Amino acid sequence: MILQMAKAGFYYTADIKGSDCVRCFCCYKELNNWDDSDDPWKEHLKHQSSCVFAQLQTEEANLSLSQLEGILIHREANRIVSILFS
């Protein structure tokens, strides 16, 4: 499950022992309370359908340069919004 989460753009953020909280590197959406049957790509889209990375449904290693550029532009915009409204 950990590798699948990483491929779907998530990284581990929990600082509480036993928590399974992860955050998307692009949209900064945090998700937790994962079940073994959860599909990280589907959960990502379900909870943050506007995430450009999740919409592509493509692992980072398989992105074109154009796709990567679009993701990075959206990521920076999302980062700025998260700073302004946090």
CYANA upper distance limits for C-alpha pairs under 8 A (distance plus 0.5 A):
  1 MET  CA      5 MET  CA      6.70
  1 MET  CA     36 ASP  CA      7.83
  2 ILE  CA      6 ALA  CA      6.83
  3 LEU  CA      7 LYS  CA      6.72
  4 GLN  CA      8 ALA  CA      6.78
  4 GLN  CA     39 ASP  CA      8.46
  4 GLN  CA     40 PRO  CA      7.07
  5 MET  CA      9 GLY  CA      7.04
  5 MET  CA     10 PHE  CA      5.86
  5 MET  CA     11 TYR  CA      7.83
  5 MET  CA     40 PRO  CA      5.95
  5 MET  CA     41 TRP  CA      8.29
  6 ALA  CA     10 PHE  CA      5.39
  6 ALA  CA     11 TYR  CA      6.54
  7 LYS  CA     59 GLU  CA      5.92
  7 LYS  CA     60 GLU  CA      7.52
  8 ALA  CA     40 PRO  CA      6.47
  8 ALA  CA     41 TRP  CA      5.84
  8 ALA  CA     44 HIS  CA      8.01
  8 ALA  CA     54 ALA  CA      7.30
  8 ALA  CA     57 GLN  CA      8.00
  8 ALA  CA     58 THR  CA      8.46
  8 ALA  CA     59 GLU  CA      7.34
  9 GLY  CA     23 ARG  CA      8.43
  9 GLY  CA     24 CYS  CA      5.69
  9 GLY  CA     25 PHE  CA      6.32
  9 GLY  CA     26 CYS  CA      7.76
  9 GLY  CA     53 PHE  CA      7.78
  9 GLY  CA     54 ALA  CA      8.01
 10 PHE  CA     22 VAL  CA      6.21
 10 PHE  CA     23 ARG  CA      5.60
 10 PHE  CA     24 CYS  CA      4.83
 10 PHE  CA     25 PHE  CA      6.66
 11 TYR  CA     22 VAL  CA      5.73
 11 TYR  CA     23 ARG  CA      5.96
 11 TYR  CA     24 CYS  CA      6.97
 11 TYR  CA     25 PHE  CA      7.59
 12 TYR  CA     20 ASP  CA      7.79
 12 TYR  CA     21 CYS  CA      6.67
 12 TYR  CA     22 VAL  CA      4.89
 12 TYR  CA     23 ARG  CA      7.04
 13 THR  CA     21 CYS  CA      6.24
 13 THR  CA     22 VAL  CA      5.71
 13 THR  CA     23 ARG  CA      6.97
 14 ALA  CA     19 SER  CA      6.24
 14 ALA  CA     20 ASP  CA      6.87
 14 ALA  CA     21 CYS  CA      5.61
 14 ALA  CA     22 VAL  CA      7.46
 15 ASP  CA     19 SER  CA      8.01
 19 SER  CA     32 ASN  CA      8.00
 19 SER  CA     33 ASN  CA      8.34
 20 ASP  CA     32 ASN  CA      5.90
 20 ASP  CA     33 ASN  CA      6.83
 20 ASP  CA     34 TRP  CA      7.39
 21 CYS  CA     30 GLU  CA      7.13
 21 CYS  CA     31 LEU  CA      6.09
 21 CYS  CA     32 ASN  CA      4.76
 21 CYS  CA     33 ASN  CA      7.76
 22 VAL  CA     30 GLU  CA      6.00
 22 VAL  CA     31 LEU  CA      6.02
 22 VAL  CA     32 ASN  CA      6.89
 23 ARG  CA     28 TYR  CA      6.01
 23 ARG  CA     29 LYS  CA      5.92
 23 ARG  CA     30 GLU  CA      4.77
 23 ARG  CA     31 LEU  CA      6.97
 24 CYS  CA     28 TYR  CA      5.19
 24 CYS  CA     29 LYS  CA      5.94
 24 CYS  CA     30 GLU  CA      7.14
 25 PHE  CA     75 ARG  CA      7.94
 26 CYS  CA     51 CYS  CA      7.54
 26 CYS  CA     52 VAL  CA      8.14
 26 CYS  CA     53 PHE  CA      7.13
 26 CYS  CA     71 ILE  CA      7.40
 26 CYS  CA     72 LEU  CA      7.95
 26 CYS  CA     74 HIS  CA      7.56
 26 CYS  CA     75 ARG  CA      5.01
 26 CYS  CA     78 ASN  CA      7.75
 27 CYS  CA     48 GLN  CA      8.31
 27 CYS  CA     51 CYS  CA      6.05
 27 CYS  CA     52 VAL  CA      8.35
 27 CYS  CA     74 HIS  CA      8.23
 27 CYS  CA     75 ARG  CA      6.62
 27 CYS  CA     78 ASN  CA      6.33
 27 CYS  CA     79 ARG  CA      8.32
 28 TYR  CA     78 ASN  CA      7.74
 28 TYR  CA     79 ARG  CA      8.07
 28 TYR  CA     82 SER  CA      8.47
 29 LYS  CA     48 GLN  CA      7.40
 34 TRP  CA     38 ASP  CA      6.98
 38 ASP  CA     42 LYS  CA      8.36
 38 ASP  CA     43 GLU  CA      7.54
 39 ASP  CA     43 GLU  CA      6.61
 40 PRO  CA     44 HIS  CA      6.37
 41 TRP  CA     45 LEU  CA      6.87
 41 TRP  CA     54 ALA  CA      6.99
 41 TRP  CA     57 GLN  CA      7.35
 42 LYS  CA     46 LYS  CA      6.48
 43 GLU  CA     47 HIS  CA      6.61
 44 HIS  CA     48 GLN  CA      6.31
 44 HIS  CA     49 SER  CA      7.75
 44 HIS  CA     54 ALA  CA      6.81
 45 LEU  CA     49 SER  CA      4.88
 45 LEU  CA     50 SER  CA      8.12
 45 LEU  CA     51 CYS  CA      7.75
 45 LEU  CA     54 ALA  CA      6.43
 45 LEU  CA     55 GLN  CA      7.41
 49 SER  CA     54 ALA  CA      7.91
 49 SER  CA     55 GLN  CA      7.57
 50 SER  CA     55 GLN  CA      7.92
 51 CYS  CA     55 GLN  CA      6.68
 52 VAL  CA     56 LEU  CA      7.01
 52 VAL  CA     70 GLY  CA      8.34
 52 VAL  CA     71 ILE  CA      6.59
 52 VAL  CA     74 HIS  CA      7.64
 53 PHE  CA     57 GLN  CA      7.37
 53 PHE  CA     58 THR  CA      8.08
 53 PHE  CA     71 ILE  CA      6.60
 54 ALA  CA     58 THR  CA      8.26
 58 THR  CA     62 ASN  CA      6.83
 58 THR  CA     63 LEU  CA      7.04
 59 GLU  CA     63 LEU  CA      7.26
 63 LEU  CA     67 GLN  CA      6.39
 63 LEU  CA     68 LEU  CA      6.61
 64 SER  CA     68 LEU  CA      6.67
 65 LEU  CA     69 GLU  CA      6.61
 66 SER  CA     70 GLY  CA      6.87
 67 GLN  CA     71 ILE  CA      6.77
 68 LEU  CA     72 LEU  CA      6.67
 69 GLU  CA     73 ILE  CA      6.76
 70 GLY  CA     74 HIS  CA      6.79
 71 ILE  CA     75 ARG  CA      6.44
 72 LEU  CA     76 GLU  CA      6.67
 73 ILE  CA     77 ALA  CA      6.90
 74 HIS  CA     78 ASN  CA      6.56
 75 ARG  CA     79 ARG  CA      6.57
 76 GLU  CA     80 ILE  CA      6.74
 77 ALA  CA     81 VAL  CA      6.80
 78 ASN  CA     82 SER  CA      6.59
 79 ARG  CA     83 ILE  CA      6.76
 80 ILE  CA     84 LEU  CA      6.68
 81 VAL  CA     85 PHE  CA      6.55
 82 SER  CA     86 SER  CA      6.27
